[in-house]
Amino acid sequence: MSQDNGMTGPTARRQRVAEEAGEWLLRLQRGDLSKEERAQFVDWLRETPVHVNEMLRVSQVDSVLREFDGWKDIAPLDSQPSANVVTLDIVRERGEPQRAPRRVRWWLPTSIAAGVAALAVGFWATNAAGWERVETGAAERRELALADGSVVQLAPNSKLRVHLQSGLREIELSRGGAFFRVARDGRPFVVETDHATVRATGTAFAVERARDTVVVTVAEGNVVVQNAQASEQPGVTLAAGQQVTAPDAGQVSAPRSVDAARELAWTLGHLIFDRDRVFDAADRFNRYNRTQMRIADATLGERRISGVFDSSDPQSFVNFLESIFPVQVERPSADEVVVRTQP
Amino acid sequence: MPADRHKPLTEWFSRWSSPLRRFLSRGNAVAKADLDDVAQEVFLRLLRSDRTELINSPQAYLFQMARHVAVEWSMRARNRMPHDPTWLEELPDEEQPESLIARDSERRFVGKALQGLPPRQREILRLHYGEGLSHAQIAEQLGVTERVVKRDIIKAYATLRLDLGAEGGAR
């Protein structure tokens, strides 16, 4: 702070001048100075270069503060320890045995002072770099609010890490899928997967990492998708209702139009099929459920079906198939259902 | 300047202080040609100027002079002569391309400086610059007088000017 070497005289005087300059700044900001006040200001400036100096300095500080856009990372006074991530809702798959209630997890933002560190973070510890991890099990969807006001819906079997910094909001999606409703706060919002990187500023979009492909679907606004290895290339811009796939780190497909509501119905817990193959429908269910469905023959698998289903209820789909096709259902194990055309 | 005489001072202020800051910013080579030297030169120019003229728009003159000096010296540092020495002339805006990385590090730097302030000062700045509240609204919210709010702001400025000033902070 004060580079005082014990000489309080000049430093104290300098401090006073700085405060005078601050007073002038506030008066000038109020506007509408009278001619007399303006004359006072001019005379004050012309008194010594120190006054000019301090006036320039304080103006500079004001300018810096006005341009600063990291206020969201500055903790409010006397606030509850605000978390980087807050759990809004946990949805369990129907029929799952009740688990022990999970502890509420508080993730610590990097800007909070050490005094709050006493809160246990449990299994998902914050590492030194300030990343917070969130993971969903096979039977779980989760909705989270981030400290910047964005909302993330995590699909089952998903894993992501969040790192909100003063200039950037970073998400790393290593497994599964998530739907992001990004709050506009000036900072870029970036979702990284091993195949592709998605950049957004104020928008709603989903990133799904399914088997060997990354799928990005936009509901609102625009995002830019780059392949993970070539960040110097401009990337593909997607608008609402568009989707791209990134089958590996070297490629991002051209955007194609999709029915975003249908593609993103899973975020509401729905799966919407419109003349889709039974094979594909079963695959879709499998992404969100512990119970895995296998369609044993192509006769059944290639048939096309339409309907809206509860994504957490694969049994309802099996029932549906039974009601319209002659099928036979086997359960080789608790988590497996095999459906085949009746021989 | 005659055309600008009627512009509100606050508009001039916001128009000129930002380019000024860029010239005096830490990332700029001119910053090494101190704010101290710029202030000295501006002081001399103020003395040489007509007082009545200055009184018409003091802020505007102050910042345009400072900007002019900084640009002039910046040009000299690059071995170029300014096109026109008349300090009243509006100079082309030498915008610095702001890279994402530079902005990011600037943000972190400012954030850190803010963390060094006493909590109430920081909170007042946050409410003013971050939430856009007036001094009166801040006073009400914090349960103090407006005078207290202004005192805190002024003290915060005085502290921050050392951290955020042209020579301050990490280079």
Interface residues (C-beta under 8 A of the other chain):
Chain A: M1 S2 Q3 Q15 A18 E19 A21 G22 E23 L25 L26 L28 Q29 G31 D32 L33 K35 R38 A39 F41 V42 L45 R46 T48 P49 V50 V52 N53 E54 M55 L56 R57 V58 S59 Q60 V61 D62 S63 V64 L65 R66 E67 F68 D69 G70 W71 K72 D73 I74 P76 L77 S111 Q165 S166 G167 L168 P188
Chain B: P8 L9 T10 F13 S14 S17 S18 L20 R21 L24 L35 D36 V38 A39 Q40 V42 F43 L46 L47 R51 L54 I55 N56 P58 Q59 L62 F63 A66 L100 R103 D104 S105 R107 R108 V110 G111 L114 Q115 G116 P119 R120 R122 E123 L125 R126 Y129 G130 E131 K150 I153 I154 K155 Y157 A158 T159 L160 R161 L162 L164 G165 A166
